[in-house]
Amino acid sequence: MSPEQALALACAAFGLDPGHAAVLRAADHITVALDADHVARVIPDPTDDDRRALAAAMLLPRLLQRLDDPVERDGALVVAYPRVTPGLDDIADLAPAGASLAAHHAQGRLLLREGAVDLPAFDPLRLAERWLERAPGVLDAAARSALLGAVDERWAPVDGEPAVLHADAHPANWFADEAGPWLMIDPEYLSIGPAVYDLAPLEVVERRLGSGASRFGSFRAGYEEAAGPVDDPALEAAIGVRELLSVAWLAARAGDAETAARVRARLDDALAGRPGSWRG
């Protein structure tokens, strides 16, 4: 489904004029701004995992942005929710985000103990394979094998008590809500796995793609104050997995030679453990 088709479908689902709508983000799911106050996520060809993730997100509205019931339309799911402006660019102290993530994990564990959520296990190898399948010409066979092997190897020590993972809690998926716990948006990868993985997306973006000093220290401090100490080896391994997944994600979207070269350079850095910036 093209972004333009998703926009038309979302507007038709709610009887709105597509002339007033706009595509905000086009990835596996397509996000459309319906008007100044509402957004819709269009999920083409929804899987059982997509439906399970939406059902679980409805049980976590205090920390995950409140979603309305999905609407079935032409084989797709269309989910409306209030429009906010996410991102943490101008905020120096991310401890409130860390504390909010800890509260999300605590609430998710309660739901797990009650048997109230039915979610798939987070599977980074499957995710990397899916993205690389969309990029057959970006990495050669040896590089693809090295990436997938490293994901598998680095995931093994990522352990700890299971939690409901957001699994993509990078800075652009946070909304600093002054009225209460900070909100996470876009629960596309909601799943069950070791809680420590949820700290990795923000660390990787801050260190690899941030424009200033990393704010991960304050984020981790806020999390640990609420949830207790994080296991360092498990966190380091989770960060390594996230770096590799970010490379696979970019490969799936590499439409030109310059981006493909950037994918290969980032993969070399991730495999070698070089810590430098990926900006530029």
N, C-alpha and C positions, 0 to 999 in steps of 0.2 A: 504494500500500500504506500502510495506516495504521500508526502506531507500535505499536498493540495487536496488529495482525496480524503485524508483524515480530517482536514479542516471542514470540508463540505459535509462529511458524515456527522461530525460533532454538532455542527449547527443544525443539521436536519433532525438530530435526535432531540434537540430542545426547542425546535421551531424558531431559530434565530437567523438573522440576516448574516450570511458569510462575508458580506462587505465590511462588517464591523469587527471581524475576527482576524487573528494572526497566528501563525505557527511560531511557538516559542522555542521548541526543542524537538529535534527529530533523531531518535535513536531506535532501540527495539520497540519502545512505546513512543508515541508522538503526542506532545503537549501543545494544546491550543488555547490561546487567550480568547475567551468568548466575548468578554466585555471588560470594563474596568475593574469589576469585582469578582469575576468568576473565570476559572480555568477548567479545562477538561483534558483528561488523559485518554487517548485512543489506543486500545490494545488490539492489534490485528491478530486474527487466528489465535484467540486465547487458549492457553493450555490449562490443564488441571492445576499446575503450580501457580499460574497467574490467578486463578480463582481462589485458591487457598490463601495466597498472599493478601488478596483484597479482603477476604473474610477476616483474617487476622488483624489487618490494619484497622478494621472497624472497631476492634476491641481495645485499641491503643490510642484513642483520640487525644489523650492528655499530652502526649509527646510526639506522636505522628499526626501530621495535619489531617484534620477531620475530612473524610471522604463521604460523599453521598452514595446511595445504593447505585451499583452499575446498571447501565441501560444497554440492552442487547440491540444491535443495529447492523444489519447486513453482515452477519458473521463476526462482528467485532464487539468488544466491550467498550463503552464510553463511560468514564467516571468523572463526575464534576466535583469540584472542591473550591473553597474560597481562595481568591488570588492574594498572594503575599509577595513581597520582594525579598527573596532569600539572599544570602551572602554575608560574609563576615569581614569584608575588606577593611573597614574603618574601625574595627574593634581590637584593642590591644590585648585585653585579658579574656581568654577563652575558657577560664575556669567554670563559668556558668554552663557552657556547652558540655564540658566534661561531667559536671554534676547531673545535668539533664540526661546524658547518655547512661549514667549509672542508674538513674531512676527508671529509665526505659528498660534496662536489663532486669532490674528488680521486679518491675511489673510483669515483664515477659516471663520470668521464671515462675511467678505466681500462677500465671495462666497455664504454663506448661505442667505444673504440679496438679492443677485442677483438670487437666486434659481438655482445656477450652480452645486450644489452637491446634491446627493440623497443618504443619508446614514441612517442606522438604528440607533435608540437610543441605547446608551450604557446601557446594562442590566446585572449588576453584578450577580443578582440572577440566571438568565438563564445560565450564564457562570459557576458559581459554581455548579449548578445542572449537567451541561454537564460533568464537570470534575469528579464529585463524582460518576456519573453513570459508569465511567471506573474503579472505585476503590471499588467494592462492599464489599471487605473483610477488608478494611483498617480501617474504622470507623464503629462503631455499629450504630444502628438506632437512639439512643438518641444523639450521638455525631453529626451525620449528620444533625439531626433536629436542634440541637443547633447552628451549623455553619450556616445553611441556614436562620434560624430565625434571627441570629445576622447580617448577610449580609443585610437582608431586613430592619431591624430596623436602622442600621447605615447608610444605603443609603438615608433614608428619609430626613435628614437635609443637604445632599450634594446638594446645590442649587447654583444658580447664572446664569448669562447670558449664553445661550448655545454657544458652540464652537465646532469646529471639533477637536475631541480628538484623539491623538495618542493612548492613553489608555494603553501604555506599555513602557513609557519613563524611564526605569531604566538605570543605568549607562552603561550596555553592549550594549544598543541600541543607543548610541550616538557616533558620529564621530566628533572630534574637528578639524574643517576645518579652517586652517589659512587664507584661501582666502576669507572667508565671514562667514555668519551665520553657526553655527554648525548644522550638519545634524543629523536627526533621521532616523534610518533604521527600517525595518520590520514593515510596517503598517498593520499588520494582523488584528488588532482590531480597525481600524479606524472607528469612529462612532461619534454621536452627543451627547453631554452631558455637564454638568457644567465644566467649564475650570479648576476649582480648583482640580478636580480629577487627572489631568495630573501631578500635583506636587507630588502626593502620591507615585508612584512607586519608584522614586529615594529616597525619605525619608525612606521608609521601607527598601530598600536594604542597604542604608548607615548605618542605625541604627541597623538593625537586622543581616546583613550579611557582613558588612564592616570590614576591618582588622584594621582600625585606627579610629581617630575621625571623626565624621560625617561632611561632607561638605555641608549638606543640607542648612545651614544658608546662604552660599554664593550663592547657586542656587536660593533660595527664594528671596534674596536681588536683584539679577539680574532680576528676573521676575517682582518683584514689582516696580523696578525703571522704567521699561518699561510699565507695565500694571496697576500700582496702587496697593493699599493694598489688600491683600488676607484676606478673612473672616476667623478668627481663628476657630470658631466652625465648619464651613463647612470643613475646611482643616483637623481638627482632626477627623471628621467623615469619610472623604475620606481615610485617613490613616488607620483607623480601617477596612474599607471595603477592602482595598488593602491587609492588613495583612491576612484577612480571605481568600481572593482569592488566595494568594500565598500558603496557606495551602491546599486548594482544588486542586491547580495545582500540588503540590508535591504528594498529595494522588494519583492522576491519574498516576503517574510515580513511585509509590512505589513498586518495584519488589522484595523486600526482607524484612525480619523482622526488620532489623535495620532502614531502611528508614520509614517503617510503624510506628515504635515507635517514630521516629523523628516527623512525622506528628502529632501524638497524643499529644506530648509534646508542639509543636508549637500552636496547637489549644487551649490547656489549657492556654498558655500564652496570646494568642490573646483574648480569651473570658474574661480572668481576667484582661486584661489591664496591664500585667506585661511588662516592657519595655526592658528586657535584650537581649543580643546577642543570635542569633541562629546559630552561627558558631560552628563547632566542632561536 
